């Protein structure tokens, strides 16, 4: 990322800032306009590295862009504005700065990072599964943009990981609602939620439980073929899961066994997941 320095680079920045501070001591009212773009930019870097509040650096990066537009340091200062705003959790302004960078410098080497920051600004706001998941959808779209537009960048790898985590978050939300309905014996409503997990979120960590909850729901409704098919899928894919053991006991208690039967939507899932019969 532009502007990140350490070691000897940081020492050089510190020495420069110390020199600037010494000059300022002779004239405390010296305006920033009297400094070069590089000097102001390095002061921003120094503040970002050392100040207790990262927001102290923001002013310097903004001034570089204002005083020296269309320069190399103005470009670097803009991406650092986005970084600093994100660091201070001013996510909306961070997105705005990152978007401006993409608008002005779409082909720059830091464009991938600007795109990633936009996605991260949504991802870092994702709350626990009990809250509205609108931001999760935005985070997913943002991470997808990074992956598709900059597949060879270092940020694509992180975006893939965070995409999977956000995807899992959506499945968790479906499960939470499904359990709520199941507990209140609203079986049809619960089935719709668990079905969404099985069909739309198969790659998440919640699929095994969703299949087991379907067994519970269908048995409660007397739909034994659907319950058996759900357990058959569960057994094939997650035989070592405690959810399979629970489903097996439920079926055995009614003289049933896991087996693909009937022509419900679950039978189609069985064909797809086990036999590879994709339509």
N, C-alpha and C positions, 0 to 999 in steps of 0.2 A: 504494500500500500504506500502511496506517495506520502512523504513526510515523516515516516517512522524511522527513527535513528537510535543508535545505541553505541556504547563503547567510545571509541575515539571520536566518532561523529557527534555524539552527545557532548563530549568534553569541548569540542570546538564550538558548538552552539553555546555552551555555558560561558566560555571565554568571551565570545562575541557579545552576549547579553550583558556580561559584567562590564565590558567596555562601554556599551550603550548606557548602562546604568550610571557609570562614572561620568559620562558626558551629561547625562540628565541632571546629575548633582550640581553642575555648574549653572544649569538653566532648567529649572524644574518645569517651566511652562513651555518647553520646546515641543512643538506640535509633531504629530506622527508624520505629517506631510513632508517634514524635513529629512526623514529617513528613507532609505532605498526600499524597494519591494522585498529584497532578500533580508534586510535587517528586520523589517516588521514581521515577515514570515517566520524567521528564526526565533523572534521573541514569542510568537504564538506557539511554536514547537516547544520552547523552553517552559512556557506556562503550562502546557499540556502535560509535560513530563513531571513537573515539580509542584504545581499548585494543588492545594487540597481540593479545590473546586475546578474541574476541567473546563467549566464554562468561562473561566477567566481567560482562556486562550481564544475564545470565539471572536472577541472584539478585534483581535489582531488579524485573524484570517479574513474577517469581513472587510477590514480596512485595506488589506492588500488588494482585494477584488475591486473595492471602490476607487482607490487611488491609482491603481495600475492595471486597468482592465485590458484584456486581450494579451496579457503577457504570460509567460510560462509560470511565473509565481502566482498569478491570478488563478490560473487553471489548478495549480496544486492547492491553493488556498481554498478553492471551492470544494474540492473533495474532502479537505480537512474540516471544512464547516460541517459537511454531512456527517463525518465521523464524530466530531465533537458533539454535535446536537444529539446524535444517537447515544453517545456515552452519557449525556446528561438526561437521557430518557425523554427528550423533546422529539418524540417520534414523528409527529406530523411535519414539523419544520425540517427534520432530517430527511424525510422523503422528498420534500420540496427542493432542498439543496441537491440531493442526489439526482432528481429528475432534471434540474437545471444543468447539471454536469452532463447528463446524457444528451440533453438537447443541444448543448454547445459543443461537446466533444464526443460524439458517438463512436468515433474510431480510435479513441485514446486507449492506452494500455490499462488505464484505471476504470474504463467503462464497465468492465465485469464487476469490479468491486462496488461501483455505484449501484448497479443493478442488484447486487447481493445485499447492500445496505437497505435498499427499498424493501426487499423481501424480509430481511431480518427485523425491520421496524415493525412489521406485522407479527412476525413469529414471536418476538420478545414480549408481545402484549397478550399472548394466548393465556387465558386464565384456566383454572381447573375445570374439569368436565361438567361441573354443575352450572356453569355460566353459558351465555349465548356463544355459539361457535362461529359467528360471522367472520371474526378475525382469522379463524383457522382456515376458512376458505380462501381468504385473501393471501394468507401466508403460503398456502399450497400453490396458488396461481403465481405468486412472486417467485417461489423457489423453482417452479416449472420454467418460468421465463429465464432464470439464470442457467438452468440445465440445458435448455434448448438453444439459447442464444450464445452461450459461452461454454460449450461442452468440454473444451480442453483447458479451461481455466482451473486454478486451484480452488476457486469458490464453488465450482460445480460439484466437487466431491462433498463439500460441507452441505451444499444445498440438497443433494440426494439424501443424506442422512436426516436432515431436518424435515424434508418432505415426508419421509417414512414416519417420523415421529408425529408430525402433524396429522398425517393420514390415520395413524393409530388413535390419535386424540378424537377424531370424528367417530371412529368405530366405538370408542369408549362412551361417547355421548349417546349413541344409539343403544348401547347396552344398558346404560343407566336408565333411560326412559323405558326400555323394554322390561327391566326388572320392576320398575314402578308399577307398570300395568299388570305384570304377572302377580305381584304381591296382592293386588286388589282384584285379582281374578278377571281382569279384562283381557281374556286370552287372545281374542282376534287382534286387538291393538298391539299386544305384546308380540304376537307372531310377526306382524308387519315390521317391527323394529329388528327382531332377531333375523328375519329374512334378509333385511337390508345388509346386515353384517355379513351373512353368508354369501350373498350374491355380489355385493359391491366392495366389501372389505376383506376378501378371502386371505390376503397376505398379512393381515394384522394379527396381533396376539390374542384377539378376542373371538376368533372363529370357533374354537373348541367349546367355549362356554355357550356361545350362541346356539350351536347345534344341540347341546344338552338342554338348554332352556326350551328349544323347540320340541324336544321329546316330552318335557314336562307339560307344555301347553297342549300338544296334540293328544296326549293321553288324557288330560283333563277334559278335553272335548270329545273323547271317544273315537278319535281319528287314528286308529292303530297303525294303519299302513304308513301314514306320514311319520308317525313316531318311530316305527321300525326303520324306515329309510334314513331318517335323520341320524339315528344311532349307527346305522351301517356306514354312513359317511364318516361319522365321528370315529368309529372303530378303525376304519381303513387309514385315516390320516393322523389320528391322535390316540392310538391304542394305549399308550403309556400315560395318558392324561387321567387324572382323577375324575374328570368330568365323564369320561367313557365308563369308568367303573360305576359311577352313579347312575348313568343311563342304563347300563346293563342290568343293574339291580332293579331299577324301576320296571323294565320290560319283563324280567324274569318273574317279578312279583305278580305279573298278570298273565303268566304263561306264554310270553312272547320272546322273540329273540331279534337281534339286529339283522335286518334283511331288507334289500331294496324291493319294494312292492308298490303296486299302483302306478298311476301316471300323473302324479302331482308335480309341482315345480321342483320338488326335492329329487324326484326321479331323474329329472333333466340335469340337475346339479350332479347327481351321482354319475350319470353317463359322462359328463364333462370332466369331473375331477378324477374319476377312477378309470374310465375307459378311454378318455380323450376324445369323445365324440362331440366336437364343437360344431355348432351349426353355422 
